[in-house]
Amino acid sequence: MSNLTVNINEMLNAIAHSDEQQKQTLAKLADANTEIQTLNEKLKSDNLRMGAELEITRELQQKILPKPE
């Protein structure tokens, strides 16, 4: 094989390898994005729950503490 053919084959192999790495990176990013979205939804839910708990605690505190005269 000529040098030109070898060089072209090496470039094609490098492109194919780069394309495969890009696909793997995109797949990892998609997985990470899914995990982030799941965690974000859990945080939103926890935030709502804790807000409700805080409101109940505030109401109880107002009922228990003496009123200013």
C-alpha positions as CSV (number, residue, x, y, z in Angstrom):
1,M,0.0,0.0,0.0
2,S,1.2,3.5,-0.7
3,N,1.8,6.1,2.0
4,L,-1.2,8.0,0.8
5,T,-3.5,4.9,1.3
6,V,-2.0,4.3,4.7
7,N,-2.5,7.9,5.8
8,I,-6.1,7.9,4.5
9,N,-6.8,4.7,6.4
10,E,-5.2,6.1,9.6
11,M,-7.4,9.2,9.3
12,L,-10.5,7.2,8.7
13,N,-9.7,5.1,11.7
14,A,-9.1,8.2,13.8
15,I,-12.5,9.7,12.7
16,A,-14.3,6.4,13.5
17,H,-12.7,6.3,16.9
18,S,-13.5,10.0,17.5
19,D,-17.1,9.4,16.5
20,E,-17.4,6.4,18.9
21,Q,-16.0,8.5,21.7
22,Q,-18.5,11.2,20.9
23,K,-21.3,8.8,21.0
24,Q,-20.1,7.4,24.4
25,T,-19.8,10.9,25.8
26,L,-23.3,11.9,24.6
27,A,-24.7,8.7,26.2
28,K,-23.0,9.5,29.5
29,L,-24.3,13.1,29.4
30,A,-27.8,11.8,28.7
31,D,-27.6,9.5,31.7
32,A,-26.2,12.3,33.9
33,N,-29.0,14.6,32.7
34,T,-31.6,12.0,33.6
35,E,-30.1,11.6,37.1
36,I,-30.0,15.4,37.6
37,Q,-33.6,15.7,36.6
38,T,-34.6,12.9,39.0
39,L,-32.7,14.5,41.8
40,N,-34.2,17.9,41.0
41,E,-37.7,16.5,41.2
42,K,-36.9,14.9,44.6
43,L,-35.5,18.2,45.8
44,K,-38.6,20.0,44.8
45,S,-40.8,17.4,46.6
46,D,-38.6,17.6,49.7
47,N,-38.7,21.4,49.6
48,L,-42.5,21.4,49.5
49,R,-42.7,18.9,52.3
50,M,-40.3,20.8,54.5
51,G,-42.1,24.1,53.8
52,A,-45.4,22.5,54.9
53,E,-43.6,21.1,58.1
54,L,-42.2,24.6,58.8
55,E,-45.6,26.2,58.5
56,I,-47.1,23.6,60.9
57,T,-44.2,24.3,63.3
58,R,-44.8,28.0,63.1
59,E,-48.5,27.6,63.8
60,L,-47.8,25.4,66.8
61,Q,-45.2,27.8,68.1
62,Q,-47.7,30.7,67.9
63,K,-50.2,28.6,69.9
64,I,-47.7,27.6,72.6
65,L,-45.7,30.8,73.1
66,P,-47.3,33.5,75.3
67,K,-48.9,36.4,73.4
68,P,-47.3,39.8,73.8
69,E,-49.4,42.1,76.0
